Amino acid sequence: MKKLMSLVLAGAMVVSPMAAASVFAEDTGSTEGIQASPEFYAEADLSVLEGKKIGVTIQSLQNAYWAGVMSALQEVVEAQGAEITIVACDDNSATQIGQIENFTNNNCDLIMVHPSDAAAAEDACAEAREAGIKVMCWDDPMTNTDGNWILNNTDLGIAIGELGGNFINEHYDEENKAQVALLDYPQTKVLLERGEGIKQGLENVAAGKYEIIAEQPAIEANKAQDAMETILVKNPDCKVVVGVGAGAMIGANEALVINNGGGEIPEDMGVFTTDVTKQQLEQLLDPNQASKGIIGFEGSDYDTANACMAMYAFILSDSLESQNVFRGVAPITVDNVEDIIQNMK
């Protein structure tokens, strides 16, 4: 049996005390499932991938996180002798339904959906399964799937908020409150949950020491930079940013650095989001950048790709013991970033 040998970086992250304490408790709410670990992924029999045809439809490839992970996923899956086609629906559910139907008509062995609208994709996924095709969802606990690889997005948001809140506690108090900008994206269900979780996390650890002075939707870096520049015109003392993804960090960091005139970054300035891209990790290592912390997933692009591939193997071999598999998350800061950046695309 050929198995996924190790996910060393993921192991370092999943067992983080912070992650265990504040992100995934044993009670995962109303949705039951398996809490993933490196040991769980290592049990996957990757030999079942050989000769298989896999179709993947995701929301967007414009996001740096998705571009990096999907590139790594194609590489590791093809190395196992499988054929994989990855397409983006550009956050259009009608386009995505058409992509799922095309994969069904092309007799894929497995279709993975990162849904623009999970409810809208259910019927197309059901039709694929009726045709004998395995279906996996990335992000949502869908019904018509053989496996869902999901995050508790509220708890992920709480972890982001708590990471930013701990920073606020170090540099601000009730007399000198942090002005906080929230870059969210309530148009998408999972990101709405993540944004609400961020607010809860901030309040959990830094109540009375901050105020959210602006809340703008922005998931792409250029839009996040534009939004942050606008915020800074009205709120020049805003130095803390929390956001729902990589684009929020990259764009907000750029706006803050420019607004700071290229000078030394103040100790009380910080950006905190999720996703893991090489650009984000490089910013954490650079004292001339405002980015201070990320809530990451399995680790690097390759760690996430290998974990996703293990999910394919479980589903193709009918060995997944629960439809829902919850991914682990934990903080990435200057203290552990060097170990992760070595394995990025």
C-alpha positions as CSV (number, residue, x, y, z in Angstrom):
1,M,0.0,0.0,0.0
2,K,1.4,3.4,-1.0
3,K,0.6,6.0,1.6
4,L,1.1,9.7,2.1
5,M,4.3,9.5,4.1
6,S,4.2,12.7,6.2
7,L,2.9,16.2,6.6
8,V,5.5,17.5,8.9
9,L,4.6,21.2,8.7
10,A,0.9,20.4,9.1
11,G,1.8,18.4,12.2
12,A,3.6,21.4,13.7
13,M,0.5,23.5,13.1
14,V,-2.3,21.3,14.1
15,V,-1.0,20.5,17.5
16,S,-0.5,24.2,18.3
17,P,-1.8,24.9,21.8
18,M,-3.7,28.0,20.5
19,A,-5.4,26.0,17.8
20,A,-6.5,23.3,20.3
21,A,-7.8,25.9,22.7
22,S,-9.7,28.3,20.5
23,V,-10.3,26.9,17.1
24,F,-11.6,23.3,17.0
25,A,-13.1,21.9,20.2
26,E,-14.4,18.3,20.2
27,D,-18.0,19.7,19.7
28,T,-18.1,20.8,16.1
29,G,-21.7,22.0,16.4
30,S,-24.6,20.5,14.5
31,T,-22.4,19.1,11.7
32,E,-20.7,15.9,12.8
33,G,-17.5,14.8,11.3
34,I,-13.8,13.8,11.6
35,Q,-11.2,16.2,12.9
36,A,-8.3,15.8,10.5
37,S,-4.7,15.3,11.6
38,P,-1.4,14.4,9.8
39,E,-1.9,10.9,11.0
40,F,-5.4,10.8,9.4
41,Y,-4.1,11.9,6.0
42,A,-1.1,9.5,6.2
43,E,-3.6,6.5,6.1
44,A,-4.6,7.4,2.6
45,D,-3.8,4.7,0.0
46,L,-2.6,6.9,-2.9
47,S,-2.2,4.0,-5.3
48,V,-6.0,4.2,-6.0
49,L,-5.3,7.5,-7.9
50,E,-3.4,5.8,-10.7
51,G,-5.3,6.1,-14.0
52,K,-8.2,8.1,-12.5
53,K,-9.7,11.2,-14.1
54,I,-10.4,14.1,-11.7
55,G,-12.3,17.3,-12.5
56,V,-12.0,20.4,-10.2
57,T,-14.1,23.5,-10.3
58,I,-13.3,26.3,-7.9
59,Q,-14.5,29.9,-7.3
60,S,-11.5,31.7,-8.7
61,L,-7.9,31.3,-9.7
62,Q,-7.3,35.1,-9.4
63,N,-6.7,34.7,-5.7
64,A,-3.0,34.0,-4.9
65,Y,-3.8,31.4,-2.3
66,W,-5.9,29.3,-4.7
67,A,-3.5,29.8,-7.6
68,G,-0.6,28.4,-5.5
69,V,-2.5,25.5,-4.0
70,M,-4.1,24.4,-7.3
71,S,-0.7,24.5,-9.0
72,A,0.7,22.3,-6.3
73,L,-2.4,20.0,-6.4
74,Q,-2.0,19.4,-10.1
75,E,1.6,18.6,-9.6
76,V,1.2,16.0,-6.8
77,V,-1.9,14.4,-8.3
78,E,-0.3,13.9,-11.7
79,A,2.8,12.4,-10.0
80,Q,0.4,9.7,-8.7
81,G,-0.6,8.8,-12.3
82,A,-4.0,10.6,-12.3
83,E,-5.3,13.1,-14.8
84,I,-6.6,16.3,-13.3
85,T,-8.4,19.3,-14.9
86,I,-8.8,22.4,-12.9
87,V,-11.2,25.2,-13.9
88,A,-12.5,28.4,-12.3
89,C,-16.1,29.5,-12.4
90,D,-15.2,33.1,-11.5
91,D,-17.7,33.0,-8.7
92,N,-20.6,32.4,-11.1
93,S,-22.9,29.5,-10.0
94,A,-24.4,29.0,-13.5
95,T,-20.9,28.6,-14.9
96,Q,-20.0,26.2,-12.2
97,I,-23.0,24.0,-12.8
98,G,-22.0,23.8,-16.4
99,Q,-18.5,22.8,-15.5
100,I,-19.8,20.0,-13.2
101,E,-22.1,18.8,-16.0
102,N,-19.1,18.8,-18.4
103,F,-17.0,16.7,-16.0
104,T,-20.0,14.3,-15.6
105,N,-20.4,14.0,-19.4
106,N,-16.6,13.4,-19.7
107,N,-16.9,10.4,-17.2
108,C,-14.6,11.7,-14.5
109,D,-14.0,9.4,-11.7
110,L,-14.2,12.2,-9.1
111,I,-15.4,15.8,-9.2
112,M,-14.3,18.3,-6.6
113,V,-16.4,21.4,-6.2
114,H,-15.4,24.6,-4.4
115,P,-18.8,26.1,-4.6
116,S,-19.8,29.6,-5.5
117,D,-23.2,28.7,-4.2
118,A,-23.4,25.3,-2.5
119,A,-27.2,25.1,-2.7
120,A,-27.2,25.9,-6.4
121,A,-24.6,23.1,-7.1
122,E,-26.5,20.4,-5.2
123,D,-28.6,19.1,-8.1
124,A,-25.6,18.9,-10.5
125,C,-23.6,17.0,-7.9
126,A,-26.5,14.6,-7.4
127,E,-26.6,13.9,-11.1
128,A,-22.9,13.2,-11.1
129,R,-23.3,10.7,-8.3
130,E,-26.2,9.1,-10.1
131,A,-23.8,8.6,-13.0
132,G,-21.4,6.7,-10.7
133,I,-19.0,9.6,-10.2
134,K,-17.6,10.4,-6.7
135,V,-18.1,14.0,-5.6
136,M,-16.1,16.0,-3.0
137,C,-16.8,19.5,-1.8
138,W,-14.1,21.9,-0.5
139,D,-15.5,24.3,2.1
140,D,-19.2,23.5,2.5
141,P,-21.1,20.7,4.2
142,M,-23.0,19.8,1.1
143,T,-25.6,17.0,0.9
144,N,-25.0,15.4,-2.5
145,T,-21.3,14.5,-2.0
146,D,-19.2,11.5,-0.9
147,G,-17.0,13.8,1.2
148,N,-16.9,17.4,2.4
149,W,-13.5,18.9,3.3
150,I,-14.5,21.8,5.4
151,L,-13.6,24.5,7.8
152,N,-15.7,25.8,10.6
153,N,-15.5,29.3,9.2
154,T,-17.0,31.0,12.3
155,D,-14.3,29.4,14.4
156,L,-11.6,30.3,11.8
157,G,-12.8,33.9,12.0
158,I,-12.6,33.8,15.8
159,A,-9.0,32.6,15.6
160,I,-8.1,35.5,13.3
161,G,-9.9,38.0,15.6
162,E,-8.1,36.6,18.7
163,L,-4.7,36.8,17.0
164,G,-5.4,40.4,16.2
165,G,-6.9,41.0,19.6
166,N,-3.8,39.7,21.4
167,F,-1.8,42.1,19.3
168,I,-4.1,44.9,20.4
169,N,-3.7,43.9,24.0
170,E,0.1,44.3,23.7
171,H,-0.1,47.9,22.2
172,Y,-3.4,49.5,23.2
173,D,-5.6,49.9,26.2
174,E,-9.0,51.4,27.0
175,E,-7.5,54.9,27.1
176,N,-5.7,54.5,23.8
177,K,-8.0,52.3,21.7
178,A,-6.9,50.6,18.5
179,Q,-8.7,51.8,15.3
180,V,-9.4,48.6,13.4
181,A,-10.4,48.1,9.8
182,L,-12.2,44.9,8.9
183,L,-11.9,43.7,5.3
184,D,-14.5,41.0,4.8
185,Y,-16.7,39.7,2.0
186,P,-20.3,39.1,3.2
187,Q,-21.5,38.3,-0.3
188,T,-20.2,34.7,0.1
189,K,-21.7,32.6,2.9
190,V,-18.5,31.1,4.3
191,L,-16.8,34.5,4.2
192,L,-19.7,36.1,5.9
193,E,-19.4,33.6,8.7
194,R,-15.6,34.2,8.8
195,G,-16.1,38.0,9.1
196,E,-18.6,37.6,11.9
197,G,-16.2,35.3,13.7
198,I,-13.5,37.9,13.5
199,K,-15.7,40.3,15.3
200,Q,-16.4,37.8,18.0
201,G,-12.7,36.9,18.3
202,L,-11.7,40.5,18.8
203,E,-14.3,40.9,21.5
204,N,-13.3,37.7,23.2
205,V,-9.8,39.0,24.0
206,A,-9.6,42.7,23.5
207,A,-13.0,44.1,24.6
208,G,-12.9,47.8,25.3
209,K,-9.5,48.3,23.7
210,Y,-10.5,48.8,20.1
211,E,-13.2,50.1,17.8
212,I,-14.0,48.9,14.3
213,I,-13.9,52.2,12.4
214,A,-14.5,50.7,8.9
215,E,-15.8,47.5,7.4
216,Q,-15.2,47.0,3.6
217,P,-15.7,44.0,1.3
218,A,-12.4,43.1,-0.3
219,I,-10.9,39.7,-1.1
220,E,-8.6,40.6,-4.0
221,A,-5.4,42.4,-3.2
222,N,-5.9,45.4,-5.5
223,K,-9.4,46.0,-4.1
224,A,-8.2,45.6,-0.6
225,Q,-5.5,48.2,-1.2
226,D,-8.0,50.6,-2.7
227,A,-10.4,50.0,0.2
228,M,-7.6,50.6,2.8
229,E,-6.4,53.7,1.1
230,T,-9.9,55.1,1.3
231,I,-10.2,54.1,4.9
232,L,-6.9,55.8,5.7
233,V,-8.0,59.1,4.2
234,K,-10.8,59.4,6.7
235,N,-9.0,57.5,9.5
236,P,-5.3,58.2,9.3
237,D,-4.7,56.7,12.8
238,C,-6.0,53.3,11.8
239,K,-3.1,50.8,12.3
240,V,-4.8,47.5,12.8
241,V,-6.4,45.5,10.0
242,V,-8.2,42.1,10.2
243,G,-9.4,40.3,7.1
244,V,-10.9,37.2,5.7
245,G,-8.2,36.2,3.2
246,A,-4.8,36.6,1.6
247,G,-5.9,39.5,-0.7
248,A,-7.0,41.5,2.4
249,M,-3.5,41.1,3.9
250,I,-1.5,41.8,0.8
251,G,-3.6,44.9,-0.2
252,A,-3.9,46.4,3.3
253,N,-0.2,45.9,3.9
254,E,0.7,47.8,0.8
255,A,-1.7,50.6,1.6
256,L,-0.3,50.9,5.2
257,V,3.4,50.8,4.0
258,I,2.7,53.6,1.4
259,N,0.7,55.6,3.9
260,N,3.7,55.3,6.3
261,G,5.9,56.9,3.7
262,G,8.2,53.9,3.5
263,G,9.5,54.6,7.0
264,E,10.0,52.2,9.9
265,I,6.8,50.3,10.6
266,P,5.4,51.3,14.1
267,E,5.2,48.5,16.7
268,D,1.5,49.1,17.0
269,M,0.7,48.5,13.3
270,G,-0.4,45.0,12.3
271,V,-2.4,43.1,9.7
272,F,-4.0,39.7,10.5
273,T,-5.9,37.4,8.1
274,T,-6.0,33.8,6.9
275,D,-4.8,31.8,3.8
276,V,-1.2,31.1,3.2
277,T,0.7,32.5,0.2
278,K,4.4,33.0,-0.3
279,Q,3.9,36.8,-0.5
280,Q,2.2,36.8,2.9
281,L,4.9,34.6,4.4
282,E,7.6,36.9,3.0
283,Q,5.9,39.9,4.5
284,L,5.9,38.2,8.0
285,L,9.7,37.9,7.8
286,D,10.2,41.5,6.7
287,P,10.2,44.1,9.5
288,N,9.4,46.8,7.0
289,Q,6.0,45.3,6.3
290,A,2.8,45.6,8.4
291,S,1.7,42.0,8.2
292,K,2.1,40.3,11.5
293,G,0.1,37.1,11.7
294,I,-1.9,34.5,9.6
295,I,-4.2,31.8,10.7
296,G,-3.1,29.0,8.4
297,F,-4.4,25.5,7.5
298,E,-2.2,22.5,6.7
299,G,0.9,24.5,6.2
300,S,2.4,25.3,2.8
301,D,0.8,24.9,-0.7
302,Y,2.2,21.4,-1.0
303,D,1.0,20.4,2.5
304,T,-2.5,21.5,1.5
305,A,-2.3,19.8,-1.9
306,N,-1.1,16.6,-0.3
307,A,-3.9,16.6,2.3
308,C,-6.5,17.3,-0.5
309,M,-5.1,14.4,-2.5
310,A,-5.4,12.2,0.5
311,M,-9.1,13.1,0.6
312,Y,-9.4,12.1,-3.1
313,A,-7.9,8.7,-2.2
314,F,-10.2,8.1,0.7
315,I,-13.2,9.0,-1.4
316,L,-12.2,6.9,-4.4
317,S,-11.5,3.9,-2.2
318,D,-14.8,4.3,-0.3
319,S,-12.8,4.4,3.0
320,L,-13.9,7.8,4.3
321,E,-15.7,7.0,7.6
322,S,-17.6,10.3,7.8
323,Q,-18.9,12.6,5.0
324,N,-17.5,15.6,6.8
325,V,-13.7,16.1,7.5
326,F,-12.8,19.2,9.4
327,R,-9.4,20.8,8.6
328,G,-7.1,21.9,11.3
329,V,-5.9,25.5,11.6
330,A,-3.3,27.4,13.7
331,P,-1.3,30.7,13.7
332,I,1.7,31.5,11.6
333,T,3.9,34.3,12.9
334,V,7.5,35.3,12.6
335,D,8.3,32.5,15.1
336,N,7.4,29.6,12.7
337,V,7.1,31.1,9.3
338,E,10.6,30.0,8.0
339,D,9.6,26.3,8.3
340,I,6.6,26.8,6.1
341,I,8.0,29.1,3.5
342,Q,10.5,26.5,2.4
343,N,7.7,24.4,0.9
344,M,5.7,26.9,-1.1
345,K,5.2,27.1,-4.8
